[in-house]
Protein backbone atom coordinates (compact mmCIF):
# COMPACT_ATOMS: atom_id res chain seq x y z
CA UNK A 1 0.00 0.00 0.00
CA UNK A 2 1.44 3.36 -1.04
CA UNK A 3 0.84 6.48 1.00
CA UNK A 4 -1.74 7.85 -1.46
CA UNK A 5 -3.51 4.57 -2.19
CA UNK A 6 -6.86 3.91 -0.52
CA UNK A 7 -6.91 1.44 2.35
CA UNK A 8 -8.60 -1.73 1.17
CA UNK A 9 -11.04 -3.47 3.49
CA UNK A 10 -12.76 -6.81 3.98
CA UNK A 11 -15.84 -6.62 6.22
CA UNK A 12 -16.65 -9.75 8.22
CA UNK A 13 -19.95 -9.88 10.11
CA UNK A 14 -22.86 -12.32 10.19
CA UNK A 15 -25.47 -9.55 10.04
CA UNK A 16 -26.12 -8.23 6.50
CA UNK A 17 -27.42 -4.92 7.83
CA UNK A 18 -24.15 -4.35 9.71
CA UNK A 19 -22.10 -5.18 6.62
CA UNK A 20 -24.24 -2.86 4.51
CA UNK A 21 -23.88 -0.06 7.04
CA UNK A 22 -20.11 -0.41 7.27
CA UNK A 23 -19.73 -0.65 3.49
CA UNK A 24 -21.80 2.49 3.01
CA UNK A 25 -19.81 4.33 5.66
CA UNK A 26 -16.43 3.48 4.18
CA UNK A 27 -17.49 3.87 0.54
CA UNK A 28 -18.64 7.40 1.35
CA UNK A 29 -15.36 8.32 3.05
CA UNK A 30 -12.21 9.26 1.12
CA UNK A 31 -9.18 7.02 1.46
CA UNK A 32 -10.98 3.69 1.77
CA UNK A 33 -12.20 0.98 -0.57
CA UNK A 34 -14.26 -2.05 0.41
CA UNK A 35 -13.11 -5.09 -1.55
CA UNK A 36 -15.67 -7.52 -0.22
CA UNK A 37 -17.66 -9.01 2.62
CA UNK A 38 -17.90 -12.30 4.50
CA UNK A 39 -20.53 -13.68 6.88
CA UNK A 40 -18.25 -15.81 9.07
CA UNK A 41 -14.64 -16.73 9.77
CA UNK A 42 -14.46 -19.49 7.18
CA UNK A 43 -15.67 -17.17 4.43
CA UNK A 44 -13.29 -14.52 5.71
CA UNK A 45 -10.30 -16.80 5.16
CA UNK A 46 -11.45 -17.59 1.63
CA UNK A 47 -12.10 -13.97 0.71
CA UNK A 48 -8.89 -12.72 2.33
CA UNK A 49 -6.84 -15.20 0.29
CA UNK A 50 -8.38 -13.92 -2.93
CA UNK A 51 -8.78 -10.20 -2.19
CA UNK A 52 -5.63 -9.54 -0.09
CA UNK A 53 -7.07 -6.56 1.82
CA UNK A 54 -5.02 -4.16 3.91
CA UNK A 55 -7.40 -4.40 6.87
CA UNK A 56 -10.03 -6.94 7.89
CA UNK A 57 -12.86 -5.67 10.08
CA UNK A 58 -13.68 -8.83 12.04
CA UNK A 59 -16.67 -9.63 14.21
CA UNK A 60 -16.09 -12.37 16.81
CA UNK A 61 -19.19 -14.46 17.42
CA UNK A 62 -20.52 -15.72 14.10
CA UNK A 63 -22.35 -18.95 13.19
CA UNK A 64 -20.32 -21.09 10.83
CA UNK A 65 -16.92 -19.87 12.00
CA UNK A 66 -15.90 -17.43 14.72
CA UNK A 67 -13.52 -14.52 14.46
CA UNK A 68 -10.82 -15.75 16.86
CA UNK A 69 -10.23 -18.97 14.92
CA UNK A 70 -10.06 -16.96 11.69
CA UNK A 71 -7.53 -14.54 13.23
CA UNK A 72 -5.36 -17.47 14.36
CA UNK A 73 -5.46 -19.03 10.91
CA UNK A 74 -4.65 -15.73 9.19
CA UNK A 75 -1.61 -15.39 11.45
CA UNK A 76 -0.58 -18.98 10.75
CA UNK A 77 -0.78 -18.34 7.01
CA UNK A 78 1.27 -15.16 7.36
CA UNK A 79 -1.49 -13.05 5.85
CA UNK A 80 -0.55 -9.46 5.08
CA UNK A 81 -3.88 -8.07 6.29
CA UNK A 82 -4.17 -6.45 9.68
CA UNK A 83 -7.20 -7.54 11.69
CA UNK A 84 -9.25 -4.95 13.54
CA UNK A 85 -11.89 -6.58 15.71
CA UNK A 86 -15.20 -4.72 15.64
CA UNK A 87 -17.70 -6.35 17.93
CA UNK A 88 -20.41 -5.86 20.53
CA UNK A 89 -18.60 -7.92 23.13
CA UNK A 90 -16.03 -6.55 25.58
CA UNK A 91 -15.81 -9.38 28.12
CA UNK A 92 -12.45 -10.82 29.15
CA UNK A 93 -13.32 -14.08 27.42
CA UNK A 94 -13.67 -12.23 24.11
CA UNK A 95 -11.00 -9.56 24.18
CA UNK A 96 -7.97 -11.50 25.38
CA UNK A 97 -8.26 -14.48 22.99
CA UNK A 98 -8.68 -12.12 20.03
CA UNK A 99 -5.58 -10.11 20.93
CA UNK A 100 -3.57 -13.23 21.70
CA UNK A 101 -4.64 -14.67 18.34
CA UNK A 102 -3.01 -11.74 16.57
CA UNK A 103 -5.60 -8.97 16.22
CA UNK A 104 -3.98 -5.58 15.67
CA UNK A 105 -6.79 -3.82 17.49
CA UNK A 106 -10.15 -4.14 19.18
CA UNK A 107 -13.06 -1.70 19.01
CA UNK A 108 -16.68 -1.88 20.03
CA UNK A 109 -19.48 -1.28 17.54
CA UNK A 110 -20.62 1.81 19.40
CA UNK A 111 -17.37 3.57 18.50
CA UNK A 112 -17.92 6.92 16.73
CA UNK A 113 -17.45 6.97 12.98
CA UNK A 114 -14.28 9.07 13.07
CA UNK A 115 -12.77 6.83 15.75
CA UNK A 116 -13.39 3.84 13.49
CA UNK A 117 -11.79 5.59 10.51
CA UNK A 118 -8.76 6.52 12.62
CA UNK A 119 -8.50 2.98 13.93
CA UNK A 120 -8.54 1.49 10.44
CA UNK A 121 -5.80 3.88 9.30
CA UNK A 122 -3.72 2.99 12.35
CA UNK A 123 -4.27 -0.73 11.84
CA UNK A 124 -3.23 -0.43 8.20
CA UNK A 125 0.04 1.08 9.42
CA UNK A 126 0.50 -1.81 11.85
CA UNK A 127 -0.20 0.31 14.91
CA UNK A 128 -2.05 -1.05 17.92
CA UNK A 129 -5.63 0.16 18.34
CA UNK A 130 -7.30 -0.61 21.65
CA UNK A 131 -10.23 1.36 23.02
CA UNK A 132 -9.92 2.28 26.71
CA UNK A 133 -13.25 0.56 27.40
CA UNK A 134 -11.82 -2.70 26.07
CA UNK A 135 -8.42 -2.18 27.68
CA UNK A 136 -10.02 -1.88 31.10
CA UNK A 137 -11.48 -5.37 30.70
CA UNK A 138 -8.09 -7.02 30.35
CA UNK A 139 -7.19 -7.41 33.99
CA UNK A 140 -5.18 -10.21 35.57
CA UNK A 141 -4.90 -12.38 32.47
CA UNK A 142 -2.41 -10.05 30.80
CA UNK A 143 -0.22 -9.71 33.89
CA UNK A 144 2.86 -11.75 34.57
CA UNK A 145 1.70 -14.21 37.28
CA UNK A 146 4.89 -13.81 39.28
CA UNK A 147 4.96 -10.01 39.31
CA UNK A 148 1.52 -8.66 40.29
CA UNK A 149 2.83 -5.18 40.99
CA UNK A 150 5.59 -5.03 38.44
CA UNK A 151 8.77 -2.95 38.44
CA UNK A 152 7.93 0.74 37.97
CA UNK A 153 8.43 2.21 34.53
CA UNK A 154 11.01 4.89 33.94
CA UNK A 155 9.92 8.33 32.78
CA UNK A 156 11.09 7.59 29.25
CA UNK A 157 9.29 4.23 29.20
CA UNK A 158 6.11 6.00 30.26
CA UNK A 159 6.54 8.47 27.41
CA UNK A 160 6.98 5.63 24.93
CA UNK A 161 3.98 3.78 26.34
CA UNK A 162 1.77 6.87 26.16
CA UNK A 163 2.64 7.28 22.48
CA UNK A 164 2.02 3.57 21.82
CA UNK A 165 -1.44 3.99 23.39
CA UNK A 166 -2.15 6.73 20.83
CA UNK A 167 -1.33 4.30 18.02
CA UNK A 168 2.03 5.90 17.22
CA UNK A 169 4.48 3.82 15.21
CA UNK A 170 8.07 3.17 16.32
CA UNK A 171 9.36 5.53 13.65
CA UNK A 172 7.01 8.30 14.79
CA UNK A 173 7.93 7.72 18.44
CA UNK A 174 11.60 8.01 17.56
CA UNK A 175 10.98 11.29 15.76
CA UNK A 176 8.77 12.62 18.58
CA UNK A 177 11.30 11.82 21.32
CA UNK A 178 14.45 12.52 19.26
CA UNK A 179 15.81 8.99 19.70
CA UNK A 180 16.58 6.14 17.31
CA UNK A 181 14.09 3.42 16.37
CA UNK A 182 16.48 0.91 17.94
CA UNK A 183 16.24 2.79 21.23
CA UNK A 184 12.45 2.79 20.97
CA UNK A 185 12.51 -0.99 20.54
CA UNK A 186 14.78 -1.31 23.57
CA UNK A 187 12.38 0.76 25.69
CA UNK A 188 9.48 -1.39 24.48
CA UNK A 189 11.34 -4.58 25.40
CA UNK A 190 12.00 -3.25 28.89
CA UNK A 191 8.46 -2.05 29.54
CA UNK A 192 7.01 -5.31 28.20
CA UNK A 193 9.13 -7.17 30.75
CA UNK A 194 8.11 -4.84 33.56
CA UNK A 195 4.41 -5.12 32.71
CA UNK A 196 4.61 -8.86 32.14
CA UNK A 197 3.28 -8.72 28.57
CA UNK A 198 4.54 -9.61 25.12
CA UNK A 199 3.04 -7.07 22.71
CA UNK A 200 1.82 -3.49 22.30
CA UNK A 201 -1.89 -4.20 22.75
CA UNK A 202 -1.38 -6.09 26.01
CA UNK A 203 0.99 -3.38 27.27
CA UNK A 204 -1.63 -0.69 26.70
CA UNK A 205 -4.35 -2.85 28.28
CA UNK A 206 -2.26 -3.54 31.37
CA UNK A 207 -1.24 0.11 31.67
CA UNK A 208 -4.88 1.25 31.64
CA UNK A 209 -5.81 -1.41 34.20
CA UNK A 210 -3.02 -0.40 36.56
CA UNK A 211 -3.69 3.28 36.20
CA UNK A 212 -0.40 4.00 34.42
CA UNK A 213 -2.42 5.37 31.50
CA UNK A 214 -5.69 7.22 31.77
N, C-alpha and C positions, 0 to 999 in steps of 0.2 A: 504494500500500500504506500503510495507516494503521498506527500504532504497535502497535495491539492486534490487527491482522489477522494470520492465519497467513501464513507465507511459502509461496508456491505454487511448485511444482517440476515440471520436465519431466526425466525420466531418460532418457538416451541411451546405450545400450550394446548391442552385438550379442549378448551372452550373456543369455538369458532368466533364468538362475539369478541373475545379478548384478542384473538389474533387479528381480527378485522380492525379493532380499535387501535392496536399497536401499529399495524401496517399503515393505516391512515395517518396516524400521528407522525411516523417517520417519513412517509412519502411526502408529507406536506412541509417537512423541515429541510432546509438546505444542508448538504454535507452527508446525507445518508441515502442508502438504497437498499431496499428489502429484496433479497434474492429469492426467498421462498419461505414456506411454513411447514411445520410438522405438528402432529397431534399427540405424539408420545416420544419416549426416548429412543425406541427402535427406529422410528421414522427419522428422528433427528440424526442418527448415525448415518443412515442412508443418504439423506439430503446433504449433510455436511460433507460427505465424501465426494459428492458430485459437484456441489456448489462452491465449496471452499470459501466460506464467509470469513470476514474479519472477526465478527463477534456473533455469538449465539446467545440470544435471550432465552433462558431455560426455566420453565416451571419445574416443580419438584414432584408433586404427587399427580401422576397421570396414569389412567388405565392403559394397560398394554405396554408399559415400560416407563419406569420412573426416571427422574432427572439425575439422581445421584449415580445410578448405574451407567447412564449415558456419559456423564462427566468422567467417570473412571475409565470407560472404554475409549473416549476421545483422548485422554491423557496417555493411555497405553499405546494407542496408535500414533502418538506424536502429532496429533492434529495441530494445525497452525492457529485455528480459531481460538479466541479467548471466550470463556464462558462467563456470562453475567447472569446469576440467578435472579429471577424476578417472580416472586411468589407471595402468597397470602400468609405463609407460615413463618413464624419467627421463634419457634420453640428450640430448645437445645438439641433435641433429637433430629431436627431438620437442618439447622445452620451448620453445626460442626461437621457432620458427614459430608455436606456439600463442599465446604472449604477444604477439608482433608482430601476429598476426591480430586481437587484441582481447580475449583472455581476461582476465577480472578476476583469476583466480587459478589455481593449479595444485597439486593434491595427488596423492599416490600412494594406491593402493587399500589399502595396509597402514596407512593413517592410523587412529588410534583413533576410535571412534564420536563421542566428545565433541569431538574436534578437527574432525571433519567437520561436526558441527552448528554449531560456532563459525564455521567457514569459510563455511558457507552463510549464516549470519546476517550476517557481514561482507560477503560478496559482495552480498547483497540491499541493503546500505547503500552499495554502490559502493566499498567499501574493498578494497585489494589483499590477496590471500591467497596467500602463496608459502611452501611448506615449506622449511626450511633445506636439506634433502636435495636438493631440486630447485634451489634457489638456487645451491648449490655447483657445479652442473653448468654454469651459464651463465658461461663464462669469458671468453675474448677476444672473442667475438662481440658482447657487449653493451658493450664498451669503445669509446671514441672512438679510431680508428686513430692519430690524430696525438698523442694524449696518454696514453701507456701508464701513466704514474704518476699523472697527474692532480694538480691543485692541491689542497692539503689543505683539508678542511672546517673551518669555524669550529666553536667549541663549540656555538653555537646550532643550526647546521646539523646537527650530530651528534645533538643532542637531537630535532630534528624528524624526522630519518631513523630514529632508534630508535623513535619513536612510530609512524611510517609502517609500519615492519616488524611492529609489533604489530597492524596493521590499523586504526589510529586515523584517524578522519576529520579533515578540515581544521578543522571546527568544534570537535571535541573537542581537537585539538592546541592551538588557540587558547585554549580554556578552561584546559587543563592548564598552558600556559606563560604565561598572562596577557598574550597579544598578540592582535592582530586577525587575522581570517581573511585579509585582504589581505597582512599581513606573513608569514603562513604560506606563502601562495602565492609570495611573493617569495623566501623561503628555499628553497622547493622548486625554483624556477626556477634559482637560483644553484647548488644542489647537483646538479641535473640536468646543468648545464653542466660542473661540475667533474668529475663522474663519467663524462661523455660518454654520457649516456642521455637518453631522451625521456619516460619515464613512471615511475610509482611502482614497478611490479613489477621493471623493469630496474634501477632504483636500488637496491632491496633486494638483488637478485641480485648486482649488482656489489659492493655493500658487504660482503656475506658472503664473496665470492670474495677481496676484497682484505684481509679481516681487520678492516674497520672495524666490522662487526657480528659478534657471536658469536666 
